[in-house]
Amino acid sequence: LVYLQKTYTLYGGILVQTGTSRFYPPSNATLRQAYLAVGTTPSTGNTRVDIIKNSASTLNIVNVQVGSYVSSIYSMANTPLLTTDYLTVNTVAGSGAANGSLVIVYTIDNNPLA
């Protein structure tokens, strides 16, 4: 298997956003996991990213907890991705983290389950 890590970085503050950071896989593949990192730790309330496939199915909700800079690694349940599929994210910043940056990392492999 060849694993690909696709990284998105959002600079200039974490805003409440819907459907941002669209990603199309370069070939049919399988989404394995995702995690987040933030430049400023949330002081109250988690920083949250909903990972969504084709603007329809929420695959998982990934959180950076209060006082942390990195989330746990979240399973994406071996979601099949075709080249016509895409991922987007909805973001919500915890208090104190809104001025920081956000990094989203997907782990994808080239062994499609679709």
Secondary structure, 3 states (H helix, E strand, C coil): CCEEEEEEEECCCCCCEEEEEEECCCCCEEEEEEEEEECCCCCECCEEEEEEECCCEEEEEEEECCCCCECCCEEEEEEEECCCCCEEEEEECCECCCCCCEEEEEEEECCCCC
